[in-house]
Amino acid sequence: MDTLFLARLQFALTSVFHFFFVPLTLGLSIFTAIMETAWVRTGKEKYRQLAKFWGHLFLINFAIGVVTGIVMEFQFGMNWSQYSRFVGDIFGVPLAIEALLAFFLESTFLGIWVFGWDRIPKGLHAASIWLVAIGSNLSALWILVANSFMQSPVGFHMAADGSRAEMTSFSALLFNPYVWLQFPHVITAGIATGGFLVIAVSVWHLMKKTADEEQFRTSLKFGAIYAFIGSLLVTLAGHTQMQEMVHNQPMKVAAAEALWHSENPASFSLFTVGDEENLKDVFSIRVPGMLSFLAYNKFSGEVKGISELQQEAVAKYGPGNYIPSVITAYWSFRFMVGAGTLMLLAAVVALFKVIREDYNFGKLTGALLLSAFILPFVANSAGWLLTETGRQPWIVVGLLKTEQAVTPASVVSSAELLTSVVVFTLIYSVLTLVDVFLLKKYATAGLHGAE
């Protein structure tokens, strides 16, 4: 196995593991802030108890997320040193701001929130958790600023010798249109992820008829609304992002649809078995015109196919294969959309129950709402796989190929990389199990455990 494959595998594993925790952190931070705000405004004890309970679960997930995130940044210098040399002048800026501004803001006020109960006024204490939530989501913003440059480079020029990209406009980097398509999608995904955990835990306590039944009825009401809003908005944000990608990343869209040749109107694939080598269908079920409708809000309009886009890329960049893994993009997209659709349906079921004040759950409904919390994790992971693999062979679109970005084998050998892949996978697996164990332990312990 060569160093390129192993470096990609290691980064894929660590980033997917890390992203298990990130959306839940984003969503639970806001939900905890909402619960404490309700306590400050109403003075009702149940809201204080719920704020502590959900804040406790947020803290567990936050701690594990920080540990898994630190390792990723070291990989840029160790495994991807050529990438760091090429784009470090740009990529390093938002990462530094994320650490010095967003993460410090989040961490400082998290400490105040944890140790400030009954020591500072209620209003200031509630403000501290809101600042934690703001810091968490600002942290996501700066990471996405860095990632968006890789997807759609702006605000730079090449050095005179062509060896690296140099920033010419920080504002262009910050207001990159791709950032403001990604950011709403990630934040609303976090809201949905947090909302479905709230639903699952609340339903469990209601089905078990624990001592905290009254408080978890309230929790379910808020959670159902929260999950519904998140599921609806993440769908709309994803649709908007897809429409923009038709223009700025057409190859990613074509791969996600296994669209081998340009079509107008373009059909949407329900199920396709394709021959990637020869760029053709083996078997396919398609809905005529639907892809054009999704792309342009009308049943006409050209969507470019893989074959034509490959020819354009060769003419622009020179000989080479500019087609990403179609099977990965195709099924990542369908897992994301499928999980997102089921999320919306499950949120509607939960919302319907709380509107009717019906807190009795049969086996089928209970099983649905208990297991639905898995769906956002599936959608989140599949979405990032599509985002990152769909731009291949580029690590920075149009500027630097992934194969050019890896550290030479003479510096970091295959054996060293293989060892680190195995070690990191084992450690991250243990951390994930620890996170699940602690979340389950304190979620089932109820409000008493949080106190």
Secondary structure as the mmCIF struct_conf table of DSSP 4:
data_model
#
loop_
_struct_conf.conf_type_id
_struct_conf.id
_struct_conf.beg_label_comp_id
_struct_conf.beg_label_asym_id
_struct_conf.beg_label_seq_id
_struct_conf.end_label_comp_id
_struct_conf.end_label_asym_id
_struct_conf.end_label_seq_id
HELX_RH_AL_P HELX_RH_AL_P1 THR A 3 THR A 42
HELX_RH_AL_P HELX_RH_AL_P2 GLU A 45 MET A 78
TURN_TY1_P TURN_TY1_P1 ASN A 79 ASN A 79
HELX_RH_AL_P HELX_RH_AL_P3 SER A 81 ILE A 97
HELX_RH_PI_P HELX_RH_PI_P1 GLU A 98 PHE A 103
HELX_RH_AL_P HELX_RH_AL_P4 PHE A 104 PHE A 115
TURN_TY1_P TURN_TY1_P2 TRP A 117 ARG A 119
BEND BEND1 ILE A 120 ILE A 120
HELX_RH_AL_P HELX_RH_AL_P5 LYS A 122 GLN A 151
BEND BEND2 SER A 152 SER A 152
BEND BEND3 GLY A 155 GLY A 155
STRN STRN1 PHE A 156 MET A 158
TURN_TY1_P TURN_TY1_P3 ALA A 160 ASP A 161
BEND BEND4 GLY A 162 SER A 163
STRN STRN2 ALA A 165 MET A 167
BEND BEND5 THR A 168 THR A 168
HELX_RH_AL_P HELX_RH_AL_P6 PHE A 170 LEU A 174
TURN_TY1_P TURN_TY1_P4 PHE A 175 PHE A 175
TURN_TY1_P TURN_TY1_P5 PRO A 177 TYR A 178
HELX_RH_AL_P HELX_RH_AL_P7 VAL A 179 LYS A 208
TURN_TY1_P TURN_TY1_P6 LYS A 209 LYS A 209
TURN_TY1_P TURN_TY1_P7 ALA A 211 ASP A 212
HELX_RH_AL_P HELX_RH_AL_P8 GLU A 213 ASN A 248
HELX_RH_AL_P HELX_RH_AL_P9 PRO A 250 ALA A 256
TURN_TY1_P TURN_TY1_P8 GLU A 257 ALA A 258
BEND BEND6 HIS A 261 HIS A 261
STRN STRN3 GLU A 263 GLU A 263
BEND BEND7 ASN A 264 PRO A 265
HELX_LH_PP_P HELX_LH_PP_P1 ALA A 266 SER A 267
STRN STRN4 PHE A 268 ASP A 275
TURN_TY1_P TURN_TY1_P9 GLU A 276 LEU A 279
STRN STRN5 LYS A 280 VAL A 287
TURN_TY1_P TURN_TY1_P10 PRO A 288 GLY A 289
HELX_RH_AL_P HELX_RH_AL_P10 MET A 290 TYR A 296
BEND BEND8 ASN A 297 PHE A 299
STRN STRN6 VAL A 303 VAL A 303
HELX_RH_AL_P HELX_RH_AL_P11 ILE A 306 TYR A 317
BEND BEND9 PRO A 319 GLY A 320
HELX_RH_AL_P HELX_RH_AL_P12 VAL A 326 ILE A 355
TURN_TY1_P TURN_TY1_P11 ARG A 356 GLU A 357
HELX_RH_AL_P HELX_RH_AL_P13 LYS A 363 SER A 371
TURN_TY1_P TURN_TY1_P12 ALA A 372 PHE A 373
HELX_RH_AL_P HELX_RH_AL_P14 ILE A 374 THR A 389
TURN_TY1_P TURN_TY1_P13 GLY A 390 PRO A 393
STRN STRN7 TRP A 394 VAL A 396
TURN_TY1_P TURN_TY1_P14 VAL A 397 LEU A 399
STRN STRN8 LEU A 400 LYS A 401
HELX_RH_AL_P HELX_RH_AL_P15 THR A 402 ALA A 405
BEND BEND10 VAL A 406 VAL A 406
HELX_LH_PP_P HELX_LH_PP_P2 THR A 407 PRO A 408
TURN_TY1_P TURN_TY1_P15 ALA A 409 VAL A 411
BEND BEND11 VAL A 412 VAL A 412
HELX_RH_AL_P HELX_RH_AL_P16 SER A 414 ALA A 450
#
